Amino acid sequence: MSRQTSRDTAPEVAVRKLLHASGYRYRVNVRVPDMPRRTIDIVFPRVKVAVFLDGCFWHGCPQHATQPKANAAWWREKLDRNMARDRETTEHLADLGWIVLRFWEHEASGTVADQVAAAVHRQKTDGAV
């Protein structure tokens, strides 16, 4: 598991490139406030928009998640904890007034970037930042 990429994955980089090319500026891999060992993939801090690009296997994608056959009980518990942690992180950020956007790694980068840009734009106009 130590070889698994946890940051700067191909889907993250693709979305970031599209956002940057469209003129959006953001931070990457920012710690979640008051939650140790948790980071947000793409952050727009001034408008409080947090973007997560979740891997299908590690975060339990309903379309593409697979169940390992070896040591199945351990893996099921591990993946269930990951999904519970995701829900907890989303709820925590929402309670702090953040807009939380979660996408699966298999979603088209262009579509994801468009949805993120729309959310950031909405926050800028609604919040007059």
Accessible surface in RSA format (square Angstrom, percent):
REM  Atomic radii and reference values for relative SASA: ProtOr
REM  Chains: A
REM  Algorithm: Lee & Richards
REM  Probe-radius: 1.40
REM  Slices: 20
REM RES _ NUM      All-atoms   Total-Side   Main-Chain    Non-polar    All polar
REM                ABS   REL    ABS   REL    ABS   REL    ABS   REL    ABS   REL
RES MET A   1   126.64  65.6  75.31  49.8  51.32 122.2  75.81  64.5  50.82  67.3
RES SER A   2   118.02  99.7  75.80 101.2  42.22  97.3  59.74 127.2  58.28  81.6
RES ARG A   3   227.65  95.6 197.12 100.5  30.53  72.7  76.50 104.5 151.15  91.6
RES GLN A   4   101.62  56.8  86.78  63.4  14.84  35.3  14.03  29.9  87.59  66.4
RES THR A   5    89.12  63.4  61.47  62.3  27.65  65.9  35.35  47.5  53.77  81.3
RES SER A   6    97.68  82.5  68.60  91.5  29.08  67.0  49.04 104.4  48.64  68.1
RES ARG A   7   133.09  55.9 130.15  66.3   2.94   7.0  45.72  62.5  87.37  53.0
RES ASP A   8    70.18  49.2  54.75  54.5  15.42  36.5  19.55  46.0  50.62  50.5
RES THR A   9    35.89  25.5  32.38  32.8   3.52   8.4  33.03  44.4   2.87   4.3
RES ALA A  10    82.61  76.0  63.91  98.6  18.70  42.5  71.78 101.1  10.83  28.7
RES PRO A  11    31.02  22.6  26.05  23.7   4.97  18.1  30.87  25.5   0.15   0.9
RES GLU A  12     4.04   2.3   4.04   3.1   0.00   0.0   0.03   0.1   4.01   3.3
RES VAL A  13    44.62  29.4  44.62  40.4   0.00   0.0  44.62  38.8   0.00   0.0
RES ALA A  14    35.77  32.9  28.99  44.7   6.78  15.4  34.40  48.4   1.37   3.6
RES VAL A  15     1.34   0.9   1.34   1.2   0.00   0.0   1.34   1.2   0.00   0.0
RES ARG A  16    36.14  15.2  36.14  18.4   0.00   0.0   3.69   5.0  32.45  19.7
RES LYS A  17   140.85  68.7 133.72  82.0   7.13  17.0  83.03  74.7  57.82  61.6
RES LEU A  18    75.01  41.8  73.44  52.5   1.58   4.0  73.69  51.8   1.32   3.6
RES LEU A  19     1.40   0.8   1.16   0.8   0.24   0.6   1.40   1.0   0.00   0.0
RES HIS A  20    91.84  50.2  88.70  61.6   3.14   8.0  54.46  56.1  37.38  43.5
RES ALA A  21    90.18  82.9  47.41  73.2  42.77  97.3  58.62  82.5  31.56  83.6
RES SER A  22    80.04  67.6  44.74  59.7  35.30  81.3  25.19  53.6  54.85  76.8
RES GLY A  23    50.95  62.8   0.00   N/A  50.95  62.8  26.86  73.7  24.09  53.9
RES TYR A  24    43.19  20.2  41.09  23.4   2.11   5.5  22.29  16.8  20.90  25.8
RES ARG A  25   146.12  61.4 126.79  64.6  19.33  46.0  72.77  99.5  73.35  44.5
RES TYR A  26    50.70  23.7  21.52  12.2  29.18  75.9  14.83  11.1  35.87  44.2
RES ARG A  27   143.64  60.3 138.60  70.7   5.05  12.0  39.65  54.2 103.99  63.0
RES VAL A  28    56.29  37.0  42.03  38.1  14.26  34.4  42.03  36.5  14.26  38.7
RES ASN A  29    22.23  15.3   4.57   4.4  17.66  42.5   2.57   6.2  19.66  19.0
RES VAL A  30    36.98  24.3  32.99  29.9   3.99   9.6  36.98  32.1   0.00   0.0
RES ARG A  31   170.47  71.6 161.98  82.6   8.49  20.2  57.38  78.4 113.09  68.5
RES VAL A  32     3.65   2.4   0.07   0.1   3.57   8.6   0.07   0.1   3.57   9.7
RES PRO A  33    52.08  38.0  40.61  37.0  11.47  41.7  52.08  43.0   0.00   0.0
RES ASP A  34   125.30  87.8  82.45  82.1  42.85 101.3  33.23  78.2  92.08  91.8
RES MET A  35    22.39  11.6  17.49  11.6   4.90  11.7  18.96  16.1   3.43   4.5
RES PRO A  36   111.49  81.3  97.09  88.5  14.40  52.3 104.46  86.2   7.03  43.7
RES ARG A  37   224.93  94.4 189.13  96.4  35.81  85.3  79.77 109.0 145.17  88.0
RES ARG A  38    46.38  19.5  41.58  21.2   4.79  11.4  11.96  16.3  34.42  20.9
RES THR A  39    66.88  47.6  52.85  53.6  14.03  33.4  29.55  39.7  37.34  56.4
RES ILE A  40     0.86   0.5   0.86   0.6   0.00   0.0   0.86   0.6   0.00   0.0
RES ASP A  41    14.98  10.5  14.98  14.9   0.00   0.0   0.00   0.0  14.98  14.9
RES ILE A  42     0.12   0.1   0.12   0.1   0.00   0.0   0.12   0.1   0.00   0.0
RES VAL A  43     1.39   0.9   1.39   1.3   0.00   0.0   1.39   1.2   0.00   0.0
RES PHE A  44     8.76   4.4   7.34   4.5   1.42   3.7   8.76   5.3   0.00   0.0
RES PRO A  45    62.59  45.6  51.76  47.2  10.83  39.4  51.96  42.9  10.64  66.1
RES ARG A  46   201.16  84.5 174.97  89.2  26.19  62.4  71.03  97.1 130.12  78.9
RES VAL A  47     8.41   5.5   2.92   2.6   5.49  13.2   6.78   5.9   1.63   4.4
RES LYS A  48    85.91  41.9  85.91  52.7   0.00   0.0  49.57  44.6  36.34  38.7
RES VAL A  49     0.00   0.0   0.00   0.0   0.00   0.0   0.00   0.0   0.00   0.0
RES ALA A  50     0.00   0.0   0.00   0.0   0.00   0.0   0.00   0.0   0.00   0.0
RES VAL A  51     0.00   0.0   0.00   0.0   0.00   0.0   0.00   0.0   0.00   0.0
RES PHE A  52    12.63   6.3  12.63   7.8   0.00   0.0  12.63   7.7   0.00   0.0
RES LEU A  53    15.84   8.8   3.31   2.4  12.54  31.5   3.31   2.3  12.54  33.7
RES ASP A  54     9.92   7.0   9.67   9.6   0.25   0.6   0.44   1.0   9.48   9.5
RES GLY A  55    18.64  23.0   0.00   N/A  18.64  23.0  13.54  37.1   5.11  11.4
RES CYS A  56     7.81   5.9   7.80   8.7   0.00   0.0   5.64  14.3   2.16   2.3
RES PHE A  57    52.68  26.4  50.72  31.4   1.96   5.1  50.75  30.8   1.94   5.5
RES TRP A  58    59.80  24.0  59.78  28.9   0.02   0.0  52.84  28.2   6.96  11.3
RES HIS A  59    42.45  23.2  38.43  26.7   4.02  10.3  17.26  17.8  25.19  29.3
RES GLY A  60    18.47  22.8   0.00   N/A  18.47  22.8   5.30  14.5  13.17  29.5
RES CYS A  61     2.20   1.7   0.42   0.5   1.78   4.2   0.00   0.0   2.20   2.4
RES PRO A  62   118.71  86.5  75.92  69.2  42.79 155.5  86.98  71.8  31.73 197.2
RES GLN A  63   135.66  75.9 100.19  73.2  35.46  84.4  37.27  79.3  98.38  74.6
RES HIS A  64    93.02  50.8  75.60  52.6  17.41  44.5  53.39  55.0  39.63  46.1
RES ALA A  65    35.71  32.8  10.94  16.9  24.77  56.4  10.94  15.4  24.77  65.6
RES THR A  66    87.32  62.1  82.67  83.8   4.65  11.1  71.18  95.6  16.14  24.4
RES GLN A  67    93.68  52.4  79.85  58.4  13.82  32.9  58.93 125.4  34.74  26.4
RES PRO A  68    34.93  25.5  20.88  19.0  14.05  51.1  32.49  26.8   2.44  15.2
RES LYS A  69   190.58  93.0 162.92 100.0  27.66  65.9 122.83 110.6  67.75  72.2
RES ALA A  70    80.16  73.7  66.92 103.3  13.24  30.1  76.45 107.7   3.71   9.8
RES ASN A  71   100.15  69.1  77.08  74.5  23.07  55.5  28.28  68.1  71.87  69.5
RES ALA A  72    52.33  48.1  44.86  69.2   7.47  17.0  45.44  64.0   6.89  18.3
RES ALA A  73    84.33  77.5  68.26 105.3  16.07  36.6  76.43 107.6   7.90  20.9
RES TRP A  74   104.56  42.0  98.67  47.8   5.90  13.8  77.83  41.5  26.73  43.4
RES TRP A  75    46.64  18.7  46.64  22.6   0.00   0.0  31.25  16.7  15.39  25.0
RES ARG A  76    81.01  34.0  80.74  41.2   0.27   0.6  62.77  85.8  18.24  11.1
RES GLU A  77   104.84  60.2  99.84  75.5   5.00  11.9  32.41  62.7  72.43  59.1
RES LYS A  78    40.67  19.8  40.67  25.0   0.00   0.0   6.96   6.3  33.71  35.9
RES LEU A  79     1.90   1.1   1.90   1.4   0.00   0.0   1.90   1.3   0.00   0.0
RES ASP A  80    64.11  44.9  60.38  60.1   3.72   8.8  26.39  62.1  37.72  37.6
RES ARG A  81   117.32  49.3 111.96  57.1   5.36  12.8  66.22  90.5  51.10  31.0
RES ASN A  82     4.39   3.0   4.39   4.2   0.00   0.0   0.00   0.0   4.39   4.2
RES MET A  83    46.25  24.0  44.60  29.5   1.65   3.9  26.34  22.4  19.91  26.4
RES ALA A  84    45.04  41.4  40.46  62.4   4.58  10.4  41.23  58.1   3.81  10.1
RES ARG A  85    90.84  38.1  87.34  44.5   3.50   8.3  26.72  36.5  64.12  38.9
RES ASP A  86    19.84  13.9  19.52  19.4   0.31   0.7   8.70  20.5  11.14  11.1
RES ARG A  87   139.21  58.4 135.80  69.2   3.40   8.1  66.92  91.5  72.29  43.8
RES GLU A  88    86.06  49.4  82.66  62.5   3.40   8.1  30.35  58.7  55.71  45.5
RES THR A  89     5.42   3.9   5.42   5.5   0.00   0.0   3.13   4.2   2.29   3.5
RES THR A  90    39.64  28.2  39.64  40.2   0.00   0.0  38.72  52.0   0.91   1.4
RES GLU A  91   107.56  61.8 104.71  79.2   2.85   6.8  40.21  77.8  67.35  55.0
RES HIS A  92    43.82  24.0  39.07  27.2   4.75  12.2  24.45  25.2  19.37  22.5
RES LEU A  93     0.00   0.0   0.00   0.0   0.00   0.0   0.00   0.0   0.00   0.0
RES ALA A  94    54.21  49.8  38.49  59.4  15.72  35.7  39.17  55.2  15.03  39.8
RES ASP A  95   125.50  87.9  88.99  88.6  36.51  86.3  29.18  68.7  96.32  96.1
RES LEU A  96    69.09  38.5  56.02  40.1  13.07  32.8  61.61  43.3   7.48  20.1
RES GLY A  97    47.92  59.1   0.00   N/A  47.92  59.1  33.37  91.6  14.55  32.6
RES TRP A  98    30.86  12.4  23.33  11.3   7.53  17.7  19.39  10.3  11.47  18.6
RES ILE A  99    65.62  37.3  64.13  47.8   1.48   3.6  65.62  47.3   0.00   0.0
RES VAL A 100    30.01  19.7   3.33   3.0  26.68  64.3   3.33   2.9  26.68  72.4
RES LEU A 101    33.98  18.9  31.78  22.7   2.20   5.5  33.98  23.9   0.00   0.0
RES ARG A 102    72.74  30.5  44.91  22.9  27.84  66.3  41.88  57.2  30.86  18.7
RES PHE A 103    12.37   6.2   9.89   6.1   2.48   6.5  12.12   7.4   0.25   0.7
RES TRP A 104    65.36  26.2  64.93  31.4   0.43   1.0  44.73  23.8  20.63  33.5
RES GLU A 105    77.24  44.3  66.12  50.0  11.13  26.5  14.01  27.1  63.23  51.6
RES HIS A 106    76.20  41.6  43.21  30.0  32.99  84.4  46.27  47.7  29.93  34.8
RES GLU A 107    57.64  33.1  43.43  32.9  14.22  33.8  21.98  42.5  35.66  29.1
RES ALA A 108    64.54  59.3  47.46  73.2  17.08  38.9  58.45  82.3   6.09  16.1
RES SER A 109    31.28  26.4  25.53  34.1   5.75  13.2  11.23  23.9  20.05  28.1
RES GLY A 110    35.01  43.2   0.00   N/A  35.01  43.2  29.27  80.3   5.74  12.9
RES THR A 111    68.12  48.4  62.91  63.8   5.21  12.4  40.09  53.8  28.03  42.4
RES VAL A 112     0.65   0.4   0.65   0.6   0.00   0.0   0.65   0.6   0.00   0.0
RES ALA A 113     7.45   6.8   6.79  10.5   0.66   1.5   7.10  10.0   0.35   0.9
RES ASP A 114   101.24  70.9  94.38  93.9   6.86  16.2  27.16  63.9  74.08  73.9
RES GLN A 115    86.17  48.2  79.80  58.3   6.37  15.2  34.08  72.6  52.09  39.5
RES VAL A 116     0.00   0.0   0.00   0.0   0.00   0.0   0.00   0.0   0.00   0.0
RES ALA A 117    18.42  16.9  18.13  28.0   0.29   0.7  18.42  25.9   0.00   0.0
RES ALA A 118    47.77  43.9  37.41  57.7  10.36  23.6  45.66  64.3   2.11   5.6
RES ALA A 119     1.61   1.5   1.03   1.6   0.58   1.3   1.30   1.8   0.31   0.8
RES VAL A 120     0.69   0.5   0.69   0.6   0.00   0.0   0.69   0.6   0.00   0.0
RES HIS A 121   106.22  58.1 105.58  73.4   0.64   1.6  66.68  68.7  39.55  46.0
RES ARG A 122   125.80  52.8 124.99  63.7   0.81   1.9  51.82  70.8  73.98  44.8
RES GLN A 123    46.02  25.7  44.06  32.2   1.96   4.7   1.54   3.3  44.49  33.7
RES LYS A 124    94.49  46.1  90.15  55.3   4.34  10.3  47.29  42.6  47.20  50.3
RES THR A 125    83.42  59.3  55.93  56.7  27.49  65.5  54.76  73.5  28.66  43.3
RES ASP A 126   111.30  78.0  75.26  74.9  36.05  85.2  29.56  69.6  81.74  81.5
RES GLY A 127    49.05  60.5   0.00   N/A  49.05  60.5  28.42  78.0  20.63  46.2
RES ALA A 128    92.20  84.8  57.57  88.8  34.64  78.8  66.92  94.2  25.28  67.0
RES VAL A 129    90.66  59.7  34.17  30.9  56.49 136.1  60.00  52.1  30.66  83.2
END  Absolute sums over single chains surface
CHAIN  1 A     8089.6       6542.1       1547.6       4350.3       3739.3
END  Absolute sums over all chains
TOTAL          8089.6       6542.1       1547.6       4350.3       3739.3
